[in-house]
């Protein structure tokens, strides 16, 4: 004959769980001595088999649940990372387009500045030639007189 504590220690669980199982299933003790209940071998076998079966079933369920939970967490993390990657790729595309537009604008400004410089240089040359030609014409006319 064993006590609740002894059965719980044999199974490796808390004595409170064994006590609750006994009360829930209305199992009567074989002997009662100074507040300590003693149970016979038949009750011990029933209790041990119930908890061992529950433990194996619980472990299998826990493992399956844990695997499912892990898969769910991994799927959620993967989804989050995919969305984040898509957002970053979109941002990279937008920034690349902006850089390209800025580069084209800068090139256009430089081409305009270069064209203006060339035009200004040509205008100066034309003005200088006009002045030189006037001077030559004045010399020709002033010699003939």
C-alpha positions in Angstrom: 0.0 0.0 0.0 1.2 3.5 -0.9 0.4 7.1 0.0 -0.4 9.8 -2.5 3.0 11.2 -2.0 4.7 7.9 -2.7 2.6 7.4 -5.9 3.4 10.9 -7.1 7.1 10.4 -6.5 7.0 7.1 -8.4 5.3 8.8 -11.4 7.4 12.0 -11.1 4.6 14.4 -10.7 3.2 16.7 -8.0 1.2 15.0 -5.2 -1.5 17.6 -5.7 -2.2 16.2 -9.2 -2.6 12.7 -7.8 -4.9 14.0 -5.1 -7.0 15.8 -7.6 -7.3 12.8 -9.8 -8.4 10.6 -6.9 -11.0 13.2 -5.8 -12.2 13.7 -9.4 -12.7 9.9 -10.0 -14.1 9.3 -6.5 -11.4 6.7 -5.6 -11.6 5.6 -2.0 -8.5 4.8 0.1 -7.9 1.3 1.3 -6.7 2.5 4.7 -6.7 5.8 6.6 -4.2 6.4 9.4 -3.8 9.8 11.2 -4.7 11.9 8.2 -2.7 9.8 5.7 -4.5 7.9 3.1 -3.2 4.6 1.8 -4.2 3.0 -1.5 -3.9 -0.6 -2.6 -2.0 -1.8 -5.7 -5.0 -1.8 -7.9 -5.6 1.9 -7.3 -1.9 2.6 -7.8 -1.9 0.8 -11.2 -4.9 2.8 -12.3 -3.4 6.1 -11.2 0.0 5.4 -12.7 -1.4 4.2 -16.0 -3.7 7.3 -16.2 -0.8 9.7 -15.6 1.7 7.8 -17.8 -0.8 7.6 -20.6 -1.6 11.4 -20.1 2.1 12.2 -20.0 2.9 10.4 -23.2 -0.2 11.8 -24.9 0.5 15.2 -23.5 4.1 15.1 -24.7 3.1 14.0 -28.2 0.4 16.7 -28.2 2.9 19.3 -26.8 5.5 18.3 -29.4 3.0 18.5 -32.3 1.7 21.8 -30.9 5.2 23.1 -30.4 6.1 22.1 -34.0 2.9 23.8 -35.3 3.6 26.8 -33.1 7.2 26.9 -34.4 6.0 26.6 -38.0 3.5 29.4 -37.4 6.1 31.6 -35.9 8.6 30.9 -38.7 5.9 31.5 -41.3 5.0 34.8 -39.7 8.6 35.9 -39.5 9.2 34.9 -43.2 6.1 36.8 -44.2 7.2 39.9 -42.3 10.7 39.7 -43.8 9.3 39.3 -47.3 7.1 42.3 -46.9 10.0 44.3 -45.5 12.3 43.2 -48.4 9.6 44.2 -50.9 9.3 47.6 -49.3 13.1 48.1 -49.3 13.3 47.0 -52.9 10.6 49.5 -53.9 12.5 52.2 -52.0 15.7 51.3 -53.8 13.9 51.5 -57.1 12.4 54.9 -56.2 15.8 56.2 -55.0 17.5 54.9 -58.2 14.9 56.7 -60.4 15.4 59.9 -58.4 19.2 59.7 -58.8 18.8 59.1 -62.5 16.5 62.1 -62.9 18.9 64.3 -60.8 21.8 63.1 -63.0 19.9 63.9 -66.2 18.9 67.3 -64.8 22.5 68.1 -63.8 23.8 67.0 -67.2 21.1 69.2 -68.9 22.2 72.2 -66.7 25.8 71.6 -67.6 25.0 71.3 -71.3 23.0 74.5 -71.1 25.8 76.3 -69.3 28.4 75.0 -71.8 26.2 76.1 -74.7 25.8 79.5 -73.1 29.5 79.8 -72.5 30.2 78.9 -76.2 27.5 81.3 -77.4 28.9 84.1 -75.1 32.4 83.3 -76.4 31.2 83.4 -80.0 29.5 86.7 -79.4 32.6 88.2 -77.9 34.7 87.0 -80.9 32.1 88.5 -83.3 32.2 91.8 -81.4 36.0 91.8 -81.3 36.1 91.1 -85.0 33.6 93.9 -85.7 35.7 96.3 -83.7 38.8 95.2 -85.5 37.1 95.5 -88.9 35.8 99.0 -88.1 39.2 100.0 -87.2 40.5 98.6 -90.5 37.8 100.4 -92.5 38.5 103.6 -90.8 42.2 103.3 -91.7 41.4 102.6 -95.3 39.1 105.6 -95.6 41.4 107.9 -93.6 44.4 107.1 -95.9 42.6 107.9 -99.1 41.8 111.4 -98.0 
